[in-house]
C-alpha cells in the first residue's frame, strides 16, 4: 500500500490479468460540494435488440445477404441506436444541471461529464441501504428519458448526501478511491537470457515462440505481418514507451515507436500525479506486457492503447472500463481489440458500482460488444489466471465480462522438463494450464495455485453458436483443491472426479500458452515505490527483465494474430465465435483439442475425452495457418 497526497491508493500484487475494484468512500466533512470531475455512462437500449443480434450473426454467415456487410457507427446509429431527438433531449435535460453529455458514435450510450455534485443532482441520486444488503444509489429521470435506459453506470450518493438531501442542502464531498486487486503475479522467477538477441530471443521468450508453435509463422512467410491494421488495447494504466522500444530491440523488431498511439477517455497523462507516470505498478506492468505482446506478434500493425485512468478518484472502475471500451469501439479504427483488465468478477457481493446492478452492467456490455461485431471488430479477453475461481473464495466466479460477443482466451502449458523444488517436473505434451505439481511442498499445503480461467458464466445464457457442440454444457472435473479460507487452498490428497451438466455461456473459447514456467519475457523500467517507517515514499530506479505467464499474454497475442490474418484480406474477419465453432466441427478443423482427462486441467475442469470442447481450454489451441485458410474459404 502507498499513501499519496492524503489518499489511500491500494496496489495489491496481482495476476497478469488485472481486476479493478472500488474501495470504500471517505467523506470529507469540511466541504459541502464535490467539484471533482466524474464520468458517468448511460447505456441505452437498442432500437430492436433481437434484430441487432440477428444482424451480428448475419455478418459472419456466408448464406446471408448481410455477410461481411459491416456498419459504420453512423449506420449503426440509424439502424439500431437511439434517435438523435432522444439524445438531444437527454443532453438538454442534463445541461440544466451544468452537466455535459455526448453520445458515443452509434447512439447506444451517452458519456456524461460534470462535477460529482452536479451529476448527483441531475440524476436525483439517493443513498439506499437496507439491513443485510449492500448500499446502492437510486436515480430518477424524466419518464421520456428513463424508458430507453439499460443502465446508469458510475453515479454514487453517499450516506451523508442522503442526510443533506433530506435537509435540502448540497451534497457533501466524497472521495472515491481506485483499488487494484488480485493475488500473486504468476512468475517463474526466471530472468531471460538477454545475451541472446533478435530471432533467437524471440523464439525462446517472445513473439516467435507463440507464432512458431501455433503456425502463425507460416503467414509471416507469406508476407503477412499486420500491415494496414490497427490493434486496440483496453488498459487502465499508462506505460513508458521506452520499455516497448527496449523490448523490440532485444527481439529484433523495428524500433519505430510512431506506430504506438495513446488515447485517454477519462484523464490524460498530464493530469495524473507524477508518481503514476513514472512508478512501476502492477497496472503499469499489465499495460506494458499487453503492448509488447501485441506489437511484436504483429510487427507492422499500429497499436492504439486506450488508457482509462482517473486523476482524482471520482470515476469508478466499472464506469472507466465501460467508457474506455466504448471509446475504442465507437472510434471504429481497430478491427481487433484486446483487454486483460476487468472491473470486477461475476459476484454480486463485491460488485463495486452503486447505480447499476451486475445484471444491468452485463446487459450494457453485451450491447456494446454487439456494436463492435456489427462493425466487423473482433474482441478478445483474457479468461483469468486462477481456474474457475478468479476471486479466491473457493466458489466458481469469473472475470467480467463473460459476454458471448467476444473471444475469451484461456491458457495452456507447453511441454517442459525442469528440476524444481528438488524434484523433476515433466510435462510431455501441451496441456491445460493448472499447476498444482511444480510448487513447493509448503505451498501445496497452503497457497495460491495458477490456472486458466474457465467454466460457466453466471450471467450469460448458452449462445447459439455453442449449442449442440460436443462437450458444451457437459463437464468433467476433479476436486484438486480444498479451500482453507483467507484466499488460500491446499491440494487434496484424494481428489474426487465429478461429472455433470451446465446451462450457460461456456468459457473459454480458445487457449494458448500462458504458464509462467513456459512463459514470455517482459521488460519494464521506472521507479520502484515503497514506504519507509515514517510512511514517506521511497523511489528506487529499476530496470527489470522477467519471464511471466498469464492469459494476459495470450489475449493480445490472439488479437495480433487476427491483425496478421486481416492484413491479407479485403474485409475484416469480424465476429469469430459463430465461425470457429462451426470450423471446429469440420473434418479439417484448425483446432487441436486438448481432451485428455488426465494431467490436463485448469485446477478443476479437465479435458472431456472424445469431445470437441472442454471448460479448461475451450475448443483448444489454434493452427493459424489453417484458420486463415478457413476464414478465406467462406463465400465473400
Phi, psi and omega per residue, in radians:
X1 nan 2.444 3.026
X2 -2.157 2.607 3.106
X3 -1.874 2.200 -3.034
X4 -2.327 2.027 3.091
X5 0.927 0.698 3.072
X6 1.401 -0.044 3.134
X7 -1.960 2.603 3.104
X8 -1.532 2.174 3.024
X9 -2.057 1.834 -3.030
X10 -1.574 2.124 3.120
X11 -2.113 1.776 -3.128
X12 -1.553 2.645 2.989
X13 -1.105 2.403 -2.973
X14 -2.409 2.909 3.014
X15 -1.270 3.058 3.137
X16 -1.388 -0.018 2.894
X17 -1.839 2.166 -2.964
X18 -1.741 2.233 3.095
X19 -1.909 2.134 3.139
X20 -1.580 2.634 3.058
X21 -2.502 -3.016 3.109
X22 -2.307 2.319 -3.131
X23 -1.446 3.113 3.097
X24 -1.177 2.820 -3.091
X25 -1.624 2.391 3.102
X26 -1.869 2.173 -3.074
X27 -1.628 2.142 3.096
X28 -1.608 1.784 -2.991
X29 -1.377 -0.022 -3.090
X30 -1.443 -0.227 -3.116
X31 -2.241 2.588 -3.103
X32 -1.642 -0.367 -3.131
X33 -2.166 2.714 3.123
X34 -1.995 1.823 -3.065
X35 -1.650 0.208 3.054
X36 -1.224 2.451 3.099
X37 -1.324 2.387 3.125
X38 -2.272 2.755 3.061
X39 -2.027 2.150 3.073
X40 -2.064 2.545 3.127
X41 -2.052 2.326 3.070
X42 -1.915 1.823 3.134
X43 -1.445 2.284 -3.031
X44 -1.877 2.752 3.061
X45 -1.205 2.621 2.946
X46 -1.305 2.630 3.136
X47 -1.007 -0.635 3.085
X48 -2.640 1.716 -3.013
X49 -1.169 -0.693 3.121
X50 -1.091 -0.735 3.123
X51 -1.137 -0.643 3.103
X52 -1.099 -0.832 3.140
X53 -1.050 -0.756 3.122
X54 -1.115 -0.666 3.133
X55 -1.120 -0.733 3.135
X56 -1.016 -0.792 3.109
X57 -1.185 -0.623 -3.137
X58 -1.105 -0.539 -3.082
X59 -1.121 -0.350 3.137
X60 -2.090 0.346 3.088
X61 -1.867 1.910 -3.073
X62 -1.052 -0.310 -3.140
X63 -1.541 -0.095 -3.083
X64 -1.630 2.583 3.061
X65 -1.168 -0.320 -3.134
X66 -1.689 0.198 3.140
X67 -1.020 2.129 -3.112
X68 1.025 0.355 3.022
X69 -1.589 1.371 -3.088
X70 -1.396 2.585 -3.077
X71 -1.710 2.595 2.904
X72 -1.402 2.843 3.088
X73 -0.992 -0.652 3.124
X74 -1.188 -0.665 3.071
X75 -1.167 -0.663 3.094
X76 -1.081 -0.757 3.138
X77 -1.039 -0.765 -3.133
X78 -1.150 -0.604 -3.027
X79 -1.570 -0.689 -3.005
X80 -2.288 -0.220 -3.089
X81 -1.461 3.039 3.046
X82 -1.301 2.757 -3.037
X83 -1.229 2.732 3.077
X84 -1.087 -0.583 3.140
X85 -1.153 -0.708 3.121
X86 -1.132 -0.790 3.125
X87 -1.057 -0.759 -3.141
X88 -1.088 -0.706 3.133
X89 -1.128 -0.682 3.123
X90 -1.135 -0.803 3.137
X91 -1.081 -0.706 -3.141
X92 -1.124 -0.718 3.121
X93 -1.093 -0.839 -3.086
X94 -1.163 -0.555 -3.136
X95 -1.053 -0.490 3.118
X96 -1.084 -0.415 -3.123
X97 -1.843 0.259 3.139
X98 1.089 0.652 3.112
X99 -2.050 2.294 -3.133
X100 -1.661 2.593 3.080
X101 -2.485 2.514 3.071
X102 -2.452 2.409 3.099
X103 -1.366 2.314 2.945
X104 -1.122 2.420 3.114
X105 -0.878 2.198 -3.025
X106 2.092 -0.321 3.101
X107 0.959 0.637 3.087
X108 -1.811 -0.141 3.080
X109 -2.898 2.861 -3.128
X110 -2.083 2.416 3.011
X111 -1.708 2.037 -3.042
X112 -1.894 2.261 -3.096
X113 -2.339 2.388 3.109
X114 3.072 -3.109 3.051
X115 -1.222 2.716 -3.136
X116 -1.046 -0.683 -3.142
X117 -1.118 -0.805 -3.129
X118 -1.158 -0.680 3.105
X119 -1.113 -0.777 3.110
X120 -1.066 -0.687 3.110
X121 -1.150 -0.723 -3.112
X122 -1.119 -0.645 -3.105
X123 -1.647 0.097 -3.121
X124 0.885 0.826 -3.027
X125 -1.160 2.349 -3.117
X126 -2.334 2.317 3.091
X127 -1.336 2.295 3.126
X128 -2.291 2.253 3.097
X129 -2.474 2.055 3.070
X130 -1.851 2.631 -3.094
X131 -1.013 2.257 3.108
X132 1.415 0.056 -3.126
X133 -2.171 2.744 3.063
X134 -1.260 2.603 3.123
X135 -1.206 2.730 3.076
X136 -2.539 2.960 3.095
X137 -2.013 2.147 3.030
X138 -1.663 2.711 3.122
X139 -2.378 2.829 3.134
X140 -2.450 2.246 3.116
X141 -2.252 2.781 3.059
X142 -0.960 2.505 -3.045
X143 -0.948 -0.681 -3.106
X144 -1.154 -0.396 3.106
X145 -1.590 -0.707 -3.011
X146 -1.215 -0.383 -3.056
X147 -1.174 -0.386 -3.077
X148 -1.824 0.266 -3.052
X149 -1.704 2.320 2.994
X150 -1.592 -0.759 -3.111
X151 -2.783 2.491 2.924
X152 -1.880 2.053 -2.960
X153 -1.965 2.079 2.981
X154 1.867 0.116 3.070
X155 -1.538 2.322 -3.108
X156 -2.415 2.139 3.028
X157 -1.949 2.240 -3.123
X158 -1.457 2.933 3.098
X159 -1.033 -0.672 3.139
X160 -1.172 -0.544 -3.138
X161 -1.184 -0.519 3.103
X162 -1.159 -0.734 3.119
X163 -1.114 -0.727 -3.136
X164 -1.165 -0.684 -3.133
X165 -1.093 -0.679 -3.137
X166 -1.110 -0.518 3.114
X167 -1.600 0.069 -3.127
X168 1.045 0.726 3.057
X169 -1.996 2.918 -3.139
X170 -1.240 2.731 -3.110
X171 -1.197 2.409 3.067
X172 -1.261 2.698 -3.126
X173 -1.244 2.395 3.034
X174 -2.195 2.602 -3.134
X175 -2.019 1.900 -3.133
X176 -1.752 2.129 -3.024
X177 -1.793 2.624 3.081
X178 -1.482 2.564 3.069
X179 -2.372 2.313 3.029
X180 -1.772 2.121 -3.067
X181 -2.221 2.552 2.942
X182 2.968 -2.767 -3.104
X183 -2.091 -2.583 -2.960
X184 -1.243 2.494 3.065
X185 -1.140 2.187 3.123
X186 -1.203 1.536 -3.079
X187 -1.982 2.445 3.117
X188 -1.413 -0.214 -3.046
X189 1.313 0.177 -3.106
X190 -1.682 2.383 2.984
X191 -1.735 2.265 -3.130
X192 -1.154 2.671 3.098
X193 -1.387 1.764 -3.078
X194 -1.455 0.006 2.989
X195 -1.280 -0.338 3.062
X196 -1.579 2.311 -3.091
X197 -2.272 3.043 3.033
X198 1.095 -2.481 -3.084
X199 -1.070 -0.580 -3.141
X200 -1.108 -0.746 3.087
X201 -1.137 -0.791 -3.118
X202 -1.077 -0.665 3.137
X203 -1.205 -0.543 -3.095
X204 -1.555 -0.571 -2.993
X205 -2.299 -0.114 -2.924
X206 -2.297 -2.502 -2.984
X207 -1.051 -0.703 -3.101
X208 -1.232 -0.416 3.026
X209 -1.087 -0.757 3.071
X210 -1.217 -0.875 -3.020
X211 -1.137 -0.723 -3.141
X212 -1.179 -0.735 -3.061
X213 -1.223 -0.531 -3.088
X214 -1.952 0.410 2.978
X215 1.050 0.417 3.008
X216 -1.317 -0.450 3.126
X217 -1.033 -0.498 3.090
X218 -1.080 -0.547 3.091
X219 -1.350 -0.596 3.009
X220 -0.998 -0.735 -3.111
X221 -1.150 -0.320 3.088
X222 -1.616 0.114 3.094
X223 1.555 0.206 -3.128
X224 -1.745 2.139 3.128
X225 -2.558 0.402 3.076
X226 1.677 0.114 -3.114
X227 -1.051 2.395 -3.137
X228 1.421 -0.015 -3.101
X229 -1.890 2.773 3.054
X230 -2.264 2.378 3.121
X231 -1.928 2.229 3.083
X232 -1.663 2.312 3.065
X233 -2.014 2.120 3.079
X234 -1.586 2.033 -3.043
X235 -2.355 2.919 3.111
X236 -2.324 0.500 3.000
X237 -2.711 2.644 3.058
X238 -1.373 3.134 -3.101
X239 -2.635 2.914 3.133
X240 -1.718 2.116 -3.095
X241 -1.097 -0.494 3.118
X242 -1.096 -0.526 3.109
X243 -1.186 -0.594 3.108
X244 -1.199 -0.768 -3.119
X245 -1.101 -0.750 3.120
X246 -1.069 -0.741 3.121
X247 -1.091 -0.755 3.108
X248 -1.081 -0.771 3.137
X249 -1.012 -0.781 -3.133
X250 -1.129 -0.554 -3.066
X251 -1.650 0.021 3.120
X252 1.306 0.517 -3.131
X253 -1.816 2.507 3.082
X254 -0.880 2.276 -3.001
X255 -1.668 0.341 3.091
X256 -1.270 1.829 -3.061
X257 -1.448 0.080 3.132
X258 -1.171 -0.218 3.120
X259 -1.512 0.000 3.080
X260 -1.762 2.239 -3.074
X261 -2.264 2.431 3.095
X262 -1.841 2.393 3.037
X263 -2.245 2.332 -3.064
X264 -2.051 1.704 -3.133
X265 -1.314 -0.340 -3.062
X266 -1.987 -1.268 3.120
X267 -2.270 2.394 -3.100
X268 -1.491 3.051 -3.030
X269 -1.057 -0.669 -3.089
X270 -1.179 -0.442 -3.109
X271 -1.461 -0.242 -3.086
X272 -1.418 2.627 3.035
X273 -1.004 2.583 -3.066
X274 -0.982 -0.654 -3.105
X275 -1.104 -0.545 -3.125
X276 -1.188 -0.475 -3.101
X277 -1.579 -0.391 -3.088
X278 -2.025 -0.189 -3.113
X279 -1.397 2.611 3.035
X280 -1.568 1.893 3.087
X281 -2.098 2.938 3.099
X282 -1.117 -0.624 3.117
X283 -1.169 -0.691 3.077
X284 -1.100 -0.728 3.094
X285 -1.065 -0.715 -3.130
X286 -1.079 -0.872 3.133
X287 -1.074 -0.720 -3.122
X288 -1.067 -0.816 -3.115
X289 -1.211 -0.561 3.075
X290 -1.087 -0.810 -3.115
X291 -1.194 -0.777 3.125
X292 -1.060 -0.732 -3.111
X293 -1.154 -0.864 -3.092
X294 -1.165 -0.793 -3.036
X295 -1.223 -0.447 -3.131
X296 -1.516 -0.544 3.095
X297 -1.277 -0.577 3.054
X298 -2.071 1.381 -2.932
X299 -1.222 -0.152 3.105
X300 -1.978 0.104 3.106
X301 -1.552 2.612 2.956
X302 -1.381 2.652 3.110
X303 -2.167 2.115 3.099
X304 -1.819 2.022 -3.101
X305 -1.775 1.934 3.126
X306 -1.579 1.941 -2.968
X307 -1.877 1.771 3.116
X308 -1.651 1.662 -3.139
X309 -2.333 2.679 -3.121
X310 -1.945 2.495 3.133
X311 -1.720 -0.043 -3.046
X312 -2.443 0.061 3.122
X313 1.288 0.151 -3.041
X314 -1.519 -0.299 3.124
X315 -1.896 2.169 -3.056
X316 -1.421 2.972 -3.023
X317 -1.061 -0.818 3.131
X318 -1.048 -0.679 3.131
X319 -1.211 -0.725 3.097
X320 -1.068 -0.764 -3.082
X321 -1.157 -0.780 3.135
X322 -1.108 -0.811 -3.107
X323 -1.100 -0.686 -3.124
X324 -1.173 -0.789 3.112
X325 -1.098 -0.824 -3.084
X326 -1.152 -0.573 3.071
X327 -1.082 -0.801 -3.136
X328 -1.119 -0.747 -3.103
X329 -1.202 -0.771 -3.098
X330 -1.319 -0.369 2.999
X331 -1.150 -0.613 3.005
X332 1.044 0.642 3.080
X333 -1.900 -0.302 -3.117
X334 -1.870 2.042 -3.135
X335 -1.552 0.099 2.989
X336 -2.565 2.267 -3.084
X337 -2.273 2.444 3.108
X338 -2.322 2.581 2.984
X339 -2.471 2.534 3.020
X340 -2.075 0.231 3.115
X341 -1.906 2.708 3.088
X342 -2.577 2.552 3.125
X343 -1.366 -0.282 -3.112
X344 -3.121 -2.936 3.009
X345 -2.048 2.979 -3.135
X346 -1.365 1.292 -3.087
X347 -2.565 1.904 -3.096
X348 -1.064 -0.497 -3.040
X349 -1.204 -0.336 -3.138
X350 -2.158 0.184 -3.117
X351 -1.048 2.135 -2.953
X352 -1.465 -0.279 -3.092
X353 -1.478 2.385 -3.066
X354 -1.617 -0.445 -3.014
X355 -1.754 -0.148 3.038
X356 -2.262 2.475 3.061
X357 -1.383 2.878 3.099
X358 -1.041 -0.684 3.130
X359 -1.138 -0.738 3.120
X360 -1.138 -0.754 3.138
X361 -1.092 -0.730 3.124
X362 -1.077 -0.729 3.106
X363 -1.083 -0.802 3.124
X364 -1.059 -0.715 -3.118
X365 -1.165 -0.708 3.109
X366 -1.059 -0.771 3.127
X367 -1.083 -0.732 3.129
X368 -1.066 -0.749 3.141
X369 -1.267 -0.440 3.009
X370 -1.185 -0.631 3.040
X371 -1.065 -0.751 3.113
X372 -1.015 -0.826 -3.111
X373 -1.117 -0.690 3.124
X374 -1.135 -0.430 3.115
X375 -1.608 0.031 3.117
X376 1.471 0.355 -3.133
X377 -1.659 2.293 3.047
X378 -1.705 2.185 -3.096
X379 -1.914 2.331 3.130
X380 -2.092 2.480 3.099
X381 -2.414 2.396 3.050
X382 -1.156 2.421 -3.043
X383 -1.412 -0.339 -3.067
X384 2.055 2.949 -2.938
X385 -2.237 0.279 -3.123
X386 -2.384 0.741 3.055
X387 1.171 -2.357 -3.090
X388 -1.479 -0.068 -3.069
X389 -2.222 1.449 3.128
X390 -1.126 -0.670 2.944
X391 -1.499 2.137 -2.951
X392 -1.369 1.317 -3.134
X393 -2.260 0.146 3.102
X394 1.458 -0.075 -3.139
X395 -1.947 2.719 3.132
X396 -1.232 2.211 3.038
X397 -2.758 2.581 -3.029
X398 -2.279 2.751 3.139
X399 -1.118 2.522 3.103
X400 -1.553 2.174 0.364
X401 -1.992 2.633 3.004
X402 -1.778 0.519 -3.106
X403 -0.924 2.437 3.083
X404 -1.300 -0.091 -3.081
X405 -1.679 0.399 3.077
X406 -2.471 2.800 3.077
X407 -1.591 1.969 3.117
X408 -1.599 2.185 -2.951
X409 -1.881 2.071 3.099
X410 -1.639 -3.024 -3.030
X411 -2.192 2.673 3.073
X412 -2.263 3.034 3.000
X413 -2.073 2.251 3.071
X414 -1.373 2.767 3.093
X415 -1.016 2.398 3.064
X416 -2.798 2.762 3.029
X417 -2.309 2.194 -3.133
X418 -2.534 2.674 2.920
X419 -1.675 2.065 -3.066
X420 -2.484 2.333 -3.103
X421 0.917 0.750 3.080
X422 1.090 0.491 3.052
X423 -2.543 2.714 -3.138
X424 -1.499 2.139 3.084
X425 -1.829 2.170 -3.106
X426 -2.336 2.118 3.003
X427 -1.968 1.990 -2.974
X428 -1.518 -0.375 3.103
X429 -2.599 2.765 -3.106
X430 -1.007 2.369 -3.059
X431 -2.444 2.924 3.018
X432 -1.059 2.501 3.137
X433 -1.391 1.975 3.072
X434 -2.861 1.663 -2.916
X435 -1.760 1.732 2.958
X436 -1.970 0.066 -2.934
X437 -1.927 -0.348 -3.065
X438 -1.760 -0.023 -3.084
X439 -1.453 2.855 3.128
X440 -1.197 2.812 3.123
X441 -1.025 -0.651 -3.140
X442 -1.115 -0.782 -3.123
X443 -1.236 -0.488 3.096
X444 -1.207 -0.455 3.122
X445 -1.433 -0.534 3.114
X446 -2.811 1.872 -3.107
X447 -3.006 -2.905 3.095
X448 -2.047 2.357 -3.032
X449 -2.051 2.343 -3.123
X450 -1.570 2.538 3.086
X451 -3.011 2.845 -3.083
X452 -1.163 2.323 3.014
X453 -1.109 2.402 3.138
X454 3.120 2.637 -3.132
X455 2.639 -2.303 -3.066
X456 -2.215 2.355 3.119
X457 -1.186 2.506 3.048
X458 -1.559 -0.129 -2.997
X459 -2.102 -0.519 -2.991
X460 -1.962 2.355 3.094
X461 -1.244 2.938 3.110
X462 -1.094 2.106 3.140
X463 -1.237 2.765 -3.045
X464 -1.070 -0.531 -3.105
X465 -1.270 -0.324 3.108
X466 -1.581 -0.348 -3.071
X467 -1.079 2.298 3.091
X468 1.470 -0.075 3.127
X469 -1.388 2.156 -3.105
X470 -0.961 2.155 -3.123
X471 1.847 -0.435 3.082
X472 -1.250 2.357 3.141
X473 1.153 0.216 2.855
X474 -2.182 2.738 3.129
X475 -2.651 2.737 2.934
X476 -2.170 2.345 -3.094
X477 -2.466 2.833 3.094
X478 -2.373 2.264 -3.099
X479 -1.415 1.310 -3.110
X480 -1.232 -0.540 -2.988
X481 -2.037 2.549 3.018
X482 -1.972 2.228 -3.122
X483 -1.382 2.229 -3.088
X484 -1.742 -0.156 -2.992
X485 1.614 2.914 3.091
X486 0.975 0.678 3.073
X487 1.075 0.535 -3.112
X488 -2.296 2.618 -3.133
X489 -2.242 2.890 2.972
X490 -2.341 2.681 3.122
X491 -1.374 2.219 3.065
X492 -1.194 2.339 3.123
X493 -1.277 -0.541 -3.128
X494 -2.287 1.319 -3.062
X495 -1.209 2.512 3.114
X496 -1.609 2.559 3.032
X497 -1.655 2.331 -3.105
X498 -2.191 2.394 3.001
X499 -2.192 2.673 -3.116
X500 -3.100 -2.892 -3.129
X501 -2.256 2.748 3.051
X502 -2.271 3.102 -3.122
X503 -2.721 1.088 3.106
X504 -2.800 -3.011 3.084
X505 -1.085 2.108 3.114
X506 -1.528 2.363 3.126
X507 -2.307 2.607 0.052
X508 -1.505 -3.023 3.064
X509 -1.679 -0.757 -3.139
X510 -2.452 3.067 -3.124
X511 -2.595 2.795 3.071
X512 -2.735 2.932 -3.071
X513 -0.901 2.161 -3.138
X514 -2.463 0.021 -3.119
X515 -1.311 2.328 3.130
X516 -1.104 -0.444 3.117
X517 -1.197 -0.402 3.096
X518 -2.188 0.561 -2.905
X519 -1.505 -2.733 -2.973
X520 -2.170 2.723 3.137
X521 -1.412 2.590 3.004
X522 -2.409 2.482 3.068
X523 -2.087 2.353 3.080
X524 -2.569 2.498 3.084
X525 -2.396 2.835 -3.136
X526 2.590 -2.704 -3.117
X527 -1.796 2.120 2.956
X528 -1.257 2.392 -3.031
X529 -2.023 2.279 3.040
X530 -2.580 2.910 3.090
X531 -1.872 2.447 3.001
X532 -1.526 -3.064 -3.067
X533 -1.107 -0.415 3.119
X534 -1.637 0.208 3.116
X535 1.112 0.526 3.015
X536 -1.624 2.507 -3.141
X537 -1.251 2.309 3.035
X538 -2.024 2.107 -3.120
X539 -1.894 2.186 -3.127
X540 -2.154 2.021 3.131
X541 -1.039 2.451 -3.116
X542 -2.574 2.604 3.013
X543 -2.265 2.075 -2.933
X544 -2.229 2.212 2.892
X545 -1.840 2.393 3.137
X546 -2.580 2.791 2.983
X547 -1.980 2.085 -3.091
X548 -2.244 3.053 3.073
X549 -2.392 -3.091 -3.136
X550 2.290 2.687 3.111
X551 -1.202 -0.163 3.020
X552 -1.095 -0.484 3.071
X553 -1.343 -0.735 -2.994
X554 -1.242 -0.627 -3.121
X555 -1.114 -0.904 3.087
X556 -1.141 -0.503 3.052
X557 -1.121 -0.722 3.107
X558 -1.120 -0.736 3.106
X559 -1.073 -0.708 3.120
X560 -1.167 -0.676 3.083
X561 -1.084 -0.639 3.077
X562 -1.117 -0.680 3.098
X563 -1.118 -0.683 3.098
X564 -1.070 -0.802 3.119
X565 -1.139 -0.749 3.135
X566 -1.109 -0.458 -3.122
X567 -1.213 -0.203 3.081
X568 -1.888 0.268 -3.066
X569 -2.198 2.752 3.073
X570 -1.515 -0.519 3.104
X571 -2.141 2.549 3.133
X572 -1.101 2.660 3.108
X573 -1.129 -0.667 3.086
X574 1.336 -2.590 -3.035
X575 -1.100 1.847 -3.060
X576 -1.120 -0.812 -2.754
X577 -1.013 -0.825 3.104
X578 -1.057 -0.524 -3.124
X579 -1.319 -0.823 -3.037
X580 -1.244 -0.571 3.097
X581 -1.213 -0.514 3.035
X582 -1.232 -0.807 3.138
X583 -1.051 -0.645 -3.078
X584 -1.106 -0.404 -3.109
X585 -1.639 0.040 3.128
X586 -1.635 2.750 -3.066
X587 -1.061 -0.738 -3.125
X588 -1.626 0.877 -3.092
X589 -1.024 2.486 3.060
X590 -1.523 0.154 -3.070
X591 -1.928 2.500 3.005
X592 -1.777 1.823 -3.072
X593 -1.333 2.241 3.077
X594 -1.720 1.409 -2.980
X595 -1.771 0.077 -3.134
X596 -1.090 2.356 3.129
X597 -1.436 -0.336 -3.065
X598 -1.849 2.424 3.122
X599 0.893 0.771 -3.065
X600 -2.774 1.367 -3.054
X601 -2.562 2.852 3.091
X602 -1.852 0.633 -3.058
X603 1.518 -0.204 3.105
X604 -2.580 -1.184 -3.121
X605 -1.291 2.464 -3.140
X606 -2.024 3.101 2.969
X607 -1.123 2.758 3.079
X608 -2.045 1.780 -3.037
X609 -0.910 2.276 3.087
X610 1.397 -0.017 -3.135
X611 -1.906 2.702 -3.034
X612 -1.400 -0.369 -3.017
X613 -2.267 2.541 2.908
X614 -2.567 2.771 -3.033
X615 -1.443 0.095 3.033
X616 -1.620 -0.691 -3.076
X617 -2.337 0.146 3.132
X618 1.149 -2.327 3.108
X619 -1.320 -0.215 3.122
X620 1.973 -2.821 3.118
X621 -1.561 2.896 -2.953
X622 -1.991 2.386 2.859
X623 -1.668 1.764 -3.012
X624 -1.189 -0.480 3.065
X625 -1.097 -0.819 3.110
X626 -1.187 -0.680 -3.128
X627 -1.113 -0.715 3.092
X628 -1.053 -0.753 3.109
X629 -1.104 -0.692 3.127
X630 -1.109 -0.833 3.121
X631 -1.038 -0.697 -3.094
X632 -1.328 -0.328 -3.119
X633 -1.389 -0.231 3.126
X634 -1.243 2.580 3.130
X635 -1.132 2.269 3.141
X636 -1.863 nan nan
